[in-house]
Amino acid sequence: MRISKAGLLIVLALLAPLLVELRTVLSWINVELGVLETAVIGALIVGVILVWAFLPENGDDESSETDVSKSGP
């Protein structure tokens, strides 16, 4: 996991006000987002964050740690 569970919870909690403010900023430039569109964008962003968070850090699914322990003296 790339981020701690507490860190992931904080990121996801801060996403709600960000989405609300995104609607406000976009309305300044005459782009109106409804509740459904905002929910879809929010779900996509949450999905991307969760996929990123659960990917292994080194890209090879932690096989390097097990290789080192098996190659002992």
Backbone torsions as a table, in degrees:
resi	resn	phi	psi	omega
1	MET	NA	134.6	-175.2
2	ARG	-82.1	-17.5	-176.1
3	ILE	-140.7	151.0	179.4
4	SER	-69.2	162.0	-179.8
5	LYS	-64.0	-37.4	178.5
6	ALA	-67.3	-41.1	178.5
7	GLY	-64.0	-40.1	178.2
8	LEU	-64.3	-40.5	178.1
9	LEU	-62.8	-40.7	179.1
10	ILE	-65.3	-44.3	179.3
11	VAL	-61.0	-44.6	-179.9
12	LEU	-67.8	-34.3	178.6
13	ALA	-68.9	-35.8	179.4
14	LEU	-75.8	-12.1	-179.5
15	LEU	-71.1	-32.9	-178.6
16	ALA	-61.5	-52.2	177.6
17	PRO	-65.1	-31.3	178.2
18	LEU	-62.6	-42.2	179.2
19	LEU	-66.8	-38.7	178.1
20	VAL	-64.4	-43.3	179.2
21	GLU	-70.0	-28.8	176.3
22	LEU	-62.4	-40.5	177.0
23	ARG	-61.9	-39.5	-179.3
24	THR	-66.8	-45.8	-179.3
25	VAL	-64.2	-42.6	179.7
26	LEU	-66.4	-29.1	178.3
27	SER	-69.0	-24.1	176.5
28	TRP	-66.0	-27.7	-179.8
29	ILE	-107.4	27.2	175.4
30	ASN	60.6	36.6	171.7
31	VAL	-113.2	109.7	-177.1
32	GLU	-96.1	123.8	175.2
33	LEU	-110.1	130.8	175.8
34	GLY	-83.1	179.4	-180.0
35	VAL	-66.5	-40.2	-179.7
36	LEU	-64.7	-43.8	178.5
37	GLU	-63.8	-39.0	178.0
38	THR	-64.9	-40.1	178.7
39	ALA	-65.4	-39.2	178.7
40	VAL	-66.1	-44.8	178.0
41	ILE	-62.4	-42.5	178.1
42	GLY	-62.3	-42.0	179.1
43	ALA	-65.0	-39.4	177.6
44	LEU	-64.4	-43.1	179.8
45	ILE	-65.8	-42.6	177.4
46	VAL	-61.6	-42.6	178.4
47	GLY	-61.0	-44.2	178.9
48	VAL	-63.6	-42.3	179.9
49	ILE	-64.5	-42.4	-179.7
50	LEU	-67.1	-40.7	177.2
51	VAL	-61.9	-45.5	178.9
52	TRP	-62.0	-41.4	-175.6
53	ALA	-66.8	-34.2	-176.0
54	PHE	-94.1	0.2	173.7
55	LEU	-71.3	145.3	176.3
56	PRO	-67.3	148.8	-175.5
57	GLU	-68.5	-40.0	-174.2
58	ASN	-92.5	-3.0	174.4
59	GLY	84.1	-13.1	180.0
60	ASP	-114.9	27.7	173.3
61	ASP	57.7	41.4	173.7
62	GLU	60.4	26.7	179.4
63	SER	-75.8	-21.7	179.8
64	SER	-68.2	-33.2	178.1
65	GLU	-68.4	-40.1	-179.4
66	THR	-74.1	-30.8	177.7
67	ASP	-65.5	-38.7	-178.6
68	VAL	-68.0	-40.0	-178.0
69	SER	-71.8	-28.2	-179.5
70	LYS	-80.9	-22.5	-174.6
71	SER	-87.7	10.0	-178.0
72	GLY	-29.9	-177.5	-173.9
73	PRO	-68.1	NA	NA
